[in-house]
Amino acid sequence: MRAVVQRVASASVEVDGRIVSEIGPGLLVLVGIHDSDTESDADYICRKVLNMRLFTNESTGKGWDQNVMQRNYGVLLVSQFTLYGILKGNKPDFHVAMPPQTAKPFYESIVDKFRKAYKPDAVKDGVFGAMMKVSLVNDGPVTMQLDSSQPSKNTTGVAEES
């Protein structure tokens, strides 16, 4: 599983001209699901995203000290199968992304994990499979990429060292 995490001042998702989700300060998380992802991948991504210390502690002034939960900020999850796209020539190929019929319930379980691990009303999401317009005001900018590292998913076929 792959997550691109952006610290934002605000973010929203629009579908068919209507805003379906929005947050103020917090994290916008683009989520790509690999065909071989399991619950352990989802657990890892959820735990790491919610505990990433990407925020300044306002009382001490110390940077990179607090996570999204400590700040009571929002989390906006957006499914994005293109995170597992690879180029064949100039054309994108998405064969390693989980197919939509299995990815949709898996993604919904990821959203549930985030809501159970944090606060249900603080976790928002886009519309799976829809053409979405994602707007954000990046704060920093701060952008982190996170992979649930499993050597079997290395697209080069070379085993990764831990």
Backbone as CSV, one residue per row, in Angstrom:
resi,resn,N_x,N_y,N_z,CA_x,CA_y,CA_z,C_x,C_y,C_z
1,MET,0.851,-1.160,0.000,0.000,0.000,0.000,0.897,1.223,0.000
2,ARG,0.432,2.235,-0.678,1.212,3.464,-0.777,0.336,4.631,-0.354
3,ALA,0.911,5.530,0.433,0.204,6.733,0.842,1.092,7.941,0.581
4,VAL,0.516,8.943,-0.039,1.174,10.236,-0.179,0.441,11.157,0.787
5,VAL,1.186,11.625,1.784,0.606,12.380,2.896,1.041,13.837,2.777
6,GLN,0.069,14.732,2.723,0.370,16.151,2.631,-0.218,16.879,3.834
7,ARG,0.628,17.666,4.490,0.144,18.513,5.578,-0.556,19.699,4.929
8,VAL,-1.808,19.927,5.322,-2.598,20.963,4.659,-3.196,21.950,5.659
9,ALA,-3.403,23.165,5.174,-4.174,24.160,5.919,-5.662,23.872,5.713
10,SER,-5.987,23.309,4.523,-7.353,22.889,4.205,-7.309,22.014,2.958
11,ALA,-8.339,21.184,2.804,-8.446,20.336,1.611,-9.907,19.963,1.411
12,SER,-10.262,19.706,0.154,-11.633,19.311,-0.148,-11.665,18.421,-1.383
13,VAL,-12.766,17.679,-1.503,-13.000,16.824,-2.660,-14.338,17.221,-3.270
14,GLU,-14.321,17.436,-4.580,-15.524,17.811,-5.312,-15.834,16.717,-6.329
15,VAL,-17.108,16.323,-6.396,-17.575,15.354,-7.385,-18.823,15.942,-8.039
16,ASP,-18.830,15.963,-9.367,-19.974,16.506,-10.120,-20.363,17.909,-9.663
17,GLY,-19.360,18.752,-9.411,-19.614,20.137,-9.052,-20.047,20.373,-7.617
18,ARG,-20.006,19.318,-6.800,-20.460,19.419,-5.414,-19.345,18.983,-4.470
19,ILE,-19.089,19.771,-3.426,-18.076,19.369,-2.436,-18.656,18.236,-1.597
20,VAL,-17.962,17.089,-1.600,-18.444,15.921,-0.863,-17.718,15.722,0.460
21,SER,-16.527,16.288,0.572,-15.749,16.194,1.819,-14.806,17.370,1.898
22,GLU,-14.566,17.816,3.138,-13.580,18.868,3.328,-13.072,18.849,4.761
23,ILE,-11.834,19.311,4.902,-11.234,19.449,6.230,-10.552,20.802,6.310
24,GLY,-10.327,21.255,7.531,-9.482,22.417,7.768,-8.056,21.923,7.868
25,PRO,-7.305,22.384,8.864,-5.930,21.915,9.014,-5.885,20.403,9.251
26,GLY,-4.849,19.772,8.729,-4.696,18.335,8.941,-3.881,17.688,7.854
27,LEU,-4.307,16.481,7.472,-3.583,15.684,6.488,-4.490,15.263,5.349
28,LEU,-4.026,15.488,4.129,-4.641,14.918,2.943,-3.826,13.681,2.609
29,VAL,-4.492,12.526,2.515,-3.785,11.271,2.298,-4.308,10.616,1.023
30,LEU,-3.447,10.557,0.000,-3.774,9.847,-1.233,-3.366,8.398,-1.019
31,VAL,-4.303,7.469,-1.238,-4.075,6.061,-0.910,-4.112,5.211,-2.164
32,GLY,-3.005,4.525,-2.438,-2.935,3.566,-3.540,-2.897,2.162,-2.974
33,ILE,-3.713,1.282,-3.534,-3.802,-0.095,-3.036,-3.210,-1.046,-4.071
34,HIS,-2.196,-1.785,-3.650,-1.529,-2.775,-4.497,-2.365,-4.047,-4.545
35,ASP,-2.263,-4.765,-5.634,-3.050,-5.988,-5.817,-2.823,-7.017,-4.715
36,SER,-1.653,-6.996,-4.084,-1.359,-8.003,-3.053,-1.498,-7.472,-1.626
37,ASP,-2.064,-6.288,-1.459,-2.198,-5.724,-0.118,-3.135,-6.553,0.763
38,THR,-2.809,-6.548,2.054,-3.597,-7.286,3.045,-3.949,-6.345,4.194
39,GLU,-4.666,-6.879,5.169,-5.029,-6.095,6.353,-3.798,-5.553,7.065
40,SER,-2.708,-6.301,7.066,-1.506,-5.822,7.755,-0.937,-4.579,7.081
41,ASP,-1.070,-4.475,5.769,-0.642,-3.262,5.068,-1.500,-2.075,5.501
42,ALA,-2.811,-2.312,5.571,-3.733,-1.247,5.984,-3.464,-0.820,7.424
43,ASP,-3.211,-1.779,8.295,-2.898,-1.470,9.699,-1.650,-0.598,9.792
44,TYR,-0.623,-0.969,9.021,0.646,-0.241,9.030,0.441,1.206,8.565
45,ILE,-0.224,1.375,7.431,-0.437,2.714,6.884,-1.253,3.566,7.852
46,CYS,-2.305,3.002,8.401,-3.147,3.741,9.355,-2.325,4.185,10.564
47,ARG,-1.591,3.266,11.147,-0.790,3.575,12.338,0.262,4.647,12.030
48,LYS,0.974,4.481,10.921,2.045,5.422,10.592,1.502,6.807,10.260
49,VAL,0.429,6.881,9.473,-0.121,8.185,9.097,-0.615,8.931,10.327
50,LEU,-1.359,8.254,11.179,-1.918,8.929,12.347,-0.854,9.338,13.359
51,ASN,0.298,8.686,13.334,1.349,8.991,14.310,2.515,9.797,13.747
52,MET,2.482,10.139,12.451,3.553,10.952,11.862,3.600,12.303,12.559
53,ARG,4.759,12.665,13.057,4.911,13.945,13.765,5.271,15.035,12.752
54,LEU,4.238,15.578,12.135,4.423,16.569,11.081,4.042,17.980,11.504
55,PHE,3.648,18.132,12.764,3.146,19.431,13.230,4.005,19.992,14.359
56,THR,4.048,21.318,14.410,4.767,22.017,15.474,3.941,21.980,16.751
57,ASN,4.619,21.780,17.861,3.977,21.848,19.167,3.810,23.328,19.496
58,GLU,2.565,23.785,19.523,2.295,25.217,19.736,2.746,25.697,21.121
59,SER,2.698,24.832,22.134,3.064,25.286,23.480,4.575,25.369,23.683
60,THR,5.349,24.536,22.977,6.804,24.567,23.147,7.531,25.200,21.972
61,GLY,6.843,25.293,20.819,7.487,25.816,19.616,8.344,24.795,18.904
62,LYS,8.407,23.585,19.441,9.240,22.532,18.853,8.596,22.005,17.572
63,GLY,9.362,22.030,16.480,8.882,21.539,15.192,8.907,20.027,15.111
64,TRP,8.091,19.480,14.220,8.048,18.041,13.960,7.813,17.266,15.265
65,ASP,6.883,17.753,16.078,6.711,17.207,17.417,5.358,16.556,17.662
66,GLN,4.325,16.949,16.909,2.996,16.417,17.198,2.363,15.782,15.965
67,ASN,1.487,14.809,16.238,0.774,14.158,15.144,-0.608,14.778,14.979
68,VAL,-1.313,14.337,13.973,-2.618,14.902,13.639,-3.624,14.716,14.774
69,MET,-3.520,13.608,15.511,-4.453,13.347,16.608,-4.193,14.279,17.782
70,GLN,-2.923,14.525,18.084,-2.591,15.432,19.184,-3.089,16.848,18.917
71,ARG,-3.179,17.204,17.652,-3.639,18.541,17.278,-5.150,18.591,17.046
72,ASN,-5.824,17.452,17.091,-7.264,17.389,16.807,-7.601,17.931,15.423
73,TYR,-6.753,17.614,14.454,-6.944,18.064,13.081,-7.676,16.984,12.276
74,GLY,-8.038,17.337,11.065,-8.763,16.417,10.192,-7.842,15.562,9.333
75,VAL,-8.408,14.466,8.837,-7.732,13.584,7.888,-8.686,13.382,6.719
76,LEU,-8.209,13.660,5.512,-9.006,13.449,4.312,-8.332,12.370,3.479
77,LEU,-8.997,11.217,3.361,-8.478,10.080,2.602,-9.071,10.096,1.200
78,VAL,-8.205,9.890,0.194,-8.650,9.861,-1.193,-8.018,8.651,-1.874
79,SER,-8.856,7.748,-2.388,-8.313,6.583,-3.092,-7.718,7.035,-4.418
80,GLN,-6.542,6.499,-4.743,-5.865,6.907,-5.970,-5.046,5.752,-6.522
81,PHE,-5.693,4.952,-7.376,-5.023,3.779,-7.949,-3.826,4.164,-8.803
82,THR,-3.775,5.403,-9.289,-2.662,5.805,-10.152,-1.330,5.853,-9.406
83,LEU,-1.353,5.773,-8.071,-0.092,5.711,-7.325,0.685,4.436,-7.656
84,TYR,-0.007,3.434,-8.196,0.676,2.216,-8.624,0.775,2.120,-10.137
85,GLY,0.702,3.248,-10.802,0.884,3.256,-12.246,2.358,3.173,-12.606
86,ILE,2.624,2.468,-13.689,3.976,2.424,-14.247,3.853,2.771,-15.724
87,LEU,4.896,3.350,-16.279,4.852,3.713,-17.687,5.384,2.573,-18.537
88,LYS,4.614,2.216,-19.554,5.070,1.293,-20.599,5.195,2.152,-21.838
89,GLY,6.430,2.581,-22.117,6.627,3.606,-23.131,6.136,4.908,-22.533
90,ASN,5.124,5.476,-23.155,4.528,6.718,-22.635,3.131,6.504,-22.099
91,LYS,2.675,5.258,-22.103,1.316,4.971,-21.661,1.333,4.393,-20.248
92,PRO,0.491,4.937,-19.351,0.436,4.382,-17.999,-0.234,3.015,-17.971
93,ASP,0.269,2.166,-17.102,-0.272,0.823,-16.913,-0.515,0.648,-15.419
94,PHE,-1.690,0.145,-15.078,-2.077,0.055,-13.670,-2.309,-1.388,-13.221
95,HIS,-1.649,-2.352,-13.876,-1.930,-3.763,-13.594,-1.550,-4.207,-12.187
96,VAL,-0.675,-3.477,-11.491,-0.326,-3.884,-10.127,-1.259,-3.272,-9.076
97,ALA,-2.119,-2.351,-9.504,-3.113,-1.798,-8.570,-4.222,-2.832,-8.376
98,MET,-4.789,-2.860,-7.186,-5.885,-3.782,-6.899,-7.072,-3.433,-7.800
99,PRO,-7.711,-4.439,-8.423,-8.872,-4.165,-9.283,-10.016,-3.539,-8.480
100,PRO,-10.806,-2.677,-9.141,-11.857,-1.924,-8.430,-12.831,-2.788,-7.628
101,GLN,-13.207,-3.943,-8.138,-14.203,-4.758,-7.425,-13.695,-5.254,-6.070
102,THR,-12.399,-5.449,-5.930,-11.856,-5.824,-4.621,-11.288,-4.618,-3.877
103,ALA,-10.848,-3.608,-4.635,-10.263,-2.415,-4.006,-11.313,-1.598,-3.253
104,LYS,-12.535,-1.535,-3.762,-13.547,-0.694,-3.114,-13.841,-1.150,-1.685
105,PRO,-14.185,-2.438,-1.443,-14.419,-2.837,-0.044,-13.149,-2.737,0.809
106,PHE,-11.989,-2.980,0.203,-10.731,-2.874,0.944,-10.491,-1.423,1.355
107,TYR,-10.713,-0.490,0.428,-10.553,0.933,0.741,-11.534,1.354,1.839
108,GLU,-12.773,0.889,1.753,-13.765,1.222,2.781,-13.327,0.712,4.153
109,SER,-12.657,-0.449,4.175,-12.159,-0.968,5.454,-11.006,-0.111,5.982
110,ILE,-10.225,0.494,5.075,-9.149,1.394,5.481,-9.742,2.648,6.130
111,VAL,-10.774,3.200,5.507,-11.436,4.381,6.065,-11.965,4.047,7.461
112,ASP,-12.579,2.872,7.612,-13.076,2.440,8.929,-11.951,2.326,9.947
113,LYS,-10.807,1.788,9.535,-9.652,1.669,10.439,-9.238,3.043,10.962
114,PHE,-9.147,4.015,10.059,-8.769,5.370,10.461,-9.796,5.942,11.429
115,ARG,-11.073,5.738,11.147,-12.122,6.294,12.009,-12.105,5.648,13.389
116,LYS,-11.849,4.342,13.460,-11.796,3.653,14.755,-10.541,4.026,15.535
117,ALA,-9.436,4.245,14.826,-8.171,4.561,15.493,-8.094,6.015,15.947
118,TYR,-8.897,6.871,15.332,-8.859,8.301,15.666,-10.247,8.712,16.131
119,LYS,-10.888,9.625,15.439,-12.246,10.064,15.766,-13.061,9.951,14.486
120,PRO,-14.198,9.279,14.528,-14.986,9.079,13.306,-15.298,10.376,12.557
121,ASP,-15.613,11.435,13.281,-15.996,12.677,12.609,-14.805,13.485,12.090
122,ALA,-13.593,13.108,12.457,-12.400,13.824,11.992,-11.852,13.227,10.702
123,VAL,-12.328,12.029,10.333,-11.818,11.337,9.147,-12.857,11.420,8.041
124,LYS,-12.465,12.038,6.940,-13.338,12.205,5.773,-12.732,11.429,4.608
125,ASP,-13.543,11.205,3.574,-12.982,10.562,2.386,-13.681,11.042,1.136
126,GLY,-13.063,10.728,0.012,-13.620,11.066,-1.287,-14.658,10.025,-1.690
127,VAL,-14.912,9.920,-2.983,-15.871,8.951,-3.512,-15.092,7.958,-4.362
128,PHE,-15.042,6.703,-3.908,-14.255,5.693,-4.589,-14.711,5.567,-6.046
129,GLY,-13.758,5.591,-6.963,-14.040,5.374,-8.380,-14.576,6.581,-9.124
130,ALA,-14.871,7.660,-8.420,-15.417,8.850,-9.078,-14.287,9.718,-9.622
131,MET,-14.609,10.524,-10.615,-13.684,11.570,-11.054,-13.804,12.686,-10.025
132,MET,-12.727,12.917,-9.304,-12.743,13.876,-8.204,-11.837,15.058,-8.519
133,LYS,-12.236,16.204,-8.044,-11.370,17.377,-8.056,-10.929,17.585,-6.618
134,VAL,-9.657,17.357,-6.388,-9.106,17.472,-5.037,-8.404,18.819,-4.933
135,SER,-8.848,19.644,-4.008,-8.233,20.954,-3.787,-7.541,20.939,-2.438
136,LEU,-6.410,21.617,-2.373,-5.709,21.684,-1.102,-4.889,22.946,-1.019
137,VAL,-4.686,23.386,0.206,-3.727,24.436,0.502,-2.644,23.740,1.305
138,ASN,-1.519,23.475,0.639,-0.423,22.747,1.267,0.216,23.637,2.320
139,ASP,0.499,23.060,3.480,1.070,23.799,4.598,2.535,23.429,4.721
140,GLY,3.401,24.290,4.271,4.845,24.050,4.358,5.562,24.483,3.088
141,PRO,5.488,23.704,2.056,4.788,22.431,1.887,5.497,21.272,2.587
142,VAL,4.685,20.355,3.077,5.180,19.116,3.669,4.462,17.965,2.976
143,THR,5.229,17.126,2.312,4.680,15.960,1.621,5.579,14.766,1.907
144,MET,4.967,13.685,2.370,5.708,12.464,2.694,5.105,11.303,1.901
145,GLN,5.961,10.406,1.424,5.477,9.188,0.781,5.758,8.024,1.703
146,LEU,4.763,7.176,1.869,4.859,6.051,2.786,4.432,4.788,2.059
147,ASP,5.250,3.755,2.146,4.915,2.456,1.568,4.879,1.417,2.673
148,SER,3.895,0.527,2.596,3.917,-0.627,3.499,4.902,-1.578,2.845
149,SER,6.125,-1.541,3.317,7.209,-2.208,2.603,7.132,-3.725,2.708
150,GLN,6.938,-4.315,1.557,6.987,-5.768,1.436,7.830,-6.065,0.205
151,PRO,8.910,-6.817,0.359,9.804,-7.070,-0.767,9.087,-7.640,-1.992
152,SER,8.011,-8.374,-1.787,7.299,-8.977,-2.918,6.678,-7.924,-3.825
153,LYS,6.567,-6.685,-3.343,5.936,-5.634,-4.136,6.948,-4.771,-4.873
154,ASN,8.225,-5.051,-4.707,9.254,-4.288,-5.394,9.091,-4.532,-6.890
155,THR,8.765,-3.489,-7.653,8.452,-3.652,-9.069,9.682,-4.008,-9.906
156,THR,10.889,-3.853,-9.377,12.066,-4.207,-10.151,12.357,-5.701,-10.068
157,GLY,11.727,-6.383,-9.129,11.956,-7.814,-8.977,13.167,-8.127,-8.121
158,VAL,13.872,-7.121,-7.636,15.032,-7.306,-6.784,14.565,-7.211,-5.329
159,ALA,14.977,-8.166,-4.520,14.567,-8.165,-3.107,15.141,-6.940,-2.414
160,GLU,14.333,-6.312,-1.584,14.782,-5.157,-0.811,15.358,-5.618,0.506
161,GLU,16.359,-4.902,0.982,16.915,-5.213,2.295,16.179,-4.438,3.354
162,SER,16.010,-5.036,4.531,15.312,-4.344,5.632,16.263,-3.475,6.396
